[in-house]
């Protein structure tokens, strides 16, 4: 299972780096198991970072806790929106 998550995550990161957000999000939605690292990737690579953070909170039922990278990405998203 971990190997599958790692391969999906790597593919997702490549798509995010080349600007293929829809393809990256399709990979993310297809993941059987998501963790804070996969969520952080969608938050970092997305213009809708705050929306993805909210989904992380809702969809994981508290099982996935934000880490310092999550918080840094959220603060960056807020700053780019002029919300800080």
VMD Tcl script that draws the C-alpha trace (Angstrom):
set ca {
  {0.00 0.00 0.00}
  {2.78 2.46 0.93}
  {4.48 1.87 -2.42}
  {1.26 2.70 -4.27}
  {0.83 5.93 -2.26}
  {4.44 6.89 -2.98}
  {4.08 6.31 -6.73}
  {0.80 8.25 -6.82}
  {2.33 11.08 -4.80}
  {5.36 11.31 -7.10}
  {3.12 11.38 -10.17}
  {0.96 14.02 -8.54}
  {3.98 16.22 -7.73}
  {5.23 15.99 -11.32}
  {1.82 17.08 -12.60}
  {1.75 20.00 -10.15}
  {5.23 21.12 -11.20}
  {4.29 21.25 -14.86}
  {1.05 23.08 -14.08}
  {-1.31 20.18 -14.77}
  {-3.44 20.80 -11.68}
  {-6.50 18.92 -12.93}
  {-4.45 15.78 -13.65}
  {-2.76 16.05 -10.24}
  {-6.10 16.39 -8.48}
  {-7.47 13.40 -10.42}
  {-4.55 11.32 -9.11}
  {-5.17 12.62 -5.61}
  {-8.88 11.77 -5.74}
  {-7.99 8.26 -6.93}
  {-5.68 7.56 -3.99}
  {-7.03 4.90 -1.66}
  {-5.10 6.27 1.29}
  {-4.15 9.90 1.81}
  {-1.79 11.29 4.42}
  {-0.55 14.70 5.46}
  {2.14 14.59 2.75}
  {-0.35 14.02 -0.07}
  {-2.66 16.70 1.34}
  {0.26 19.15 1.64}
  {1.08 18.57 -2.02}
  {-2.42 19.53 -3.13}
  {-2.41 22.54 -0.83}
  {0.99 23.71 -2.08}
  {0.25 23.19 -5.75}
  {-3.22 24.64 -5.79}
  {-4.63 28.12 -6.10}
  {-7.47 26.77 -3.99}
  {-5.14 26.00 -1.08}
  {-7.59 27.05 1.61}
  {-10.34 24.94 0.07}
  {-8.06 21.88 0.03}
  {-7.07 22.51 3.65}
  {-10.75 22.59 4.60}
  {-11.36 19.35 2.66}
  {-8.42 17.76 4.47}
  {-10.10 18.57 7.75}
  {-13.51 17.27 6.64}
  {-12.57 14.19 4.63}
  {-10.09 12.73 7.06}
  {-12.42 13.00 10.08}
  {-9.48 14.29 12.07}
  {-7.26 11.32 11.16}
  {-4.86 13.53 9.18}
  {-3.45 16.33 11.31}
  {-1.86 19.43 9.77}
  {1.89 19.67 10.28}
  {4.24 22.65 10.13}
  {4.45 22.37 6.34}
  {0.66 22.49 6.08}
  {0.53 25.62 8.23}
  {3.32 27.29 6.23}
  {1.47 26.55 2.98}
  {-1.79 27.93 4.37}
  {-0.06 31.10 5.59}
  {1.55 31.51 2.17}
  {-1.84 31.11 0.48}
  {-3.38 33.68 2.82}
  {-0.51 36.09 2.17}
  {-0.92 35.77 -1.60}
  {-4.60 36.62 -1.17}
  {-3.73 39.65 0.94}
  {-5.49 38.08 3.92}
  {-2.53 38.53 6.28}
}
mol new
graphics top color blue
foreach p $ca { graphics top sphere $p radius 0.5 }
foreach p [lrange $ca 0 end-1] q [lrange $ca 1 end] { graphics top cylinder $p $q radius 0.2 }
display resetview
